[in-house]
């Protein structure tokens, strides 16, 4: 029998995990290879030790989110073209990677190696994106493996969160990496011209400074912390390289589309969501499920006139919950919200605990919490947790959980006596 019992990550598992995290924003094929090798090593070690590792409270919502992708197309009107085999495997592999990482306990040296891999990968990706951008004539820089400026901007939030957490450490080299990672995120923001990224970066910084202020000075330091976060981001956006970003911001604020069409995309989703309310229609189905013809038919069936100014049709929802509503239904909405709540519920007590003085424990909890902040805030304007930034951020949180559990700060995990 294979049991749920705590077990430490082996050198091979941690090495493949670190290499995969390093490569996520940089190299598509190596990222996939090292992710697969990590999963293979994890399975082999599980069989050898007869242990899957300890349960993680985050894993059950993730299992549910993956399962919905396999079930939804079977009951969907688009099941002939959006089948489980052509839509579910990619995110399922992401889920398995994250689940396996969360089952392991990590030593301090293993944690720092994985942490450093994430910081180096994110920093390297920004530098390389600028170098390629300077020579290819594109409008925006983008990470090689990620391949899209908005997703690249979302990835920098993970690097920012991990960098801010690293500032708590006493390891000078990781603190330096953390500072460089923070600087890289602030440097990437202006040329990306991502308003969602700007709001999310501001939120993560304000949250990080507020955490420190409340921990050190209780609520008295909160107003100064909020002001400091706003000043840092505003300062970055007032630099000459941020001129295009400022122009984009002025255009959105003064124009008629301050939400960049996200409100009309939501209208399209709300017009048709009740056709597949429970499980949705499967990943990659947002476009066809909310296309003009489908929305027009649904609106006219209600006795209303279709207004092209009210509805917009796009390939994804530009909002985490809007996309979930269509692609994974109410089940997906509940599961992803529960997962984000568990992230906050797990890390916040450690982050604010005045009796918790170990800098590594506090730093990794801060990093994990800030990744969740980035997911939530950026998720209001983009589809987070689905692509490379989702794999990196959720894996970082999983490793943080495994490390803190091994330290005895999270308990040994419910279900330790279960067998499969």
Secondary structure, DSSP 8 states (H G I E B T S, - for coil): --B----B--HHHHHHHHHHHHHTTT-HHHHHHHHHHHHHHHHHHHHHHTB-----TTHHHHHHHHHHHHHHGGGSTTTTTS-HHHHTHHHHHHHHHHHHHHHSB--HHHHHHHHHHHHHHHHHHHHHHHHHHHHH--SS---TTT-SHHHHHHHHHHHHHHHHHHTT-S-HHHHHHHHHHHHHHHHHHHHHT-HHHHHHHHHHHHHHHHHHHHHHHGGGGHHHHHHHHHHHHHHHHTSGGGHHHHHHHHHHHHSS-TTTTHHHHHHHHHHHGGGGTTT-S-TT-HHHHT-HHHHHHHHHHTT----TTT----SS-SSHHHHHHHHTHHHHHHHHHHHHHHHHHHHHHHHH-TT---HHHHHHHHHHHHHHHHHHHHHTTS--SSSHHHHHHHHHHHHHHHHHHHTTSS-S-TTTT-B-
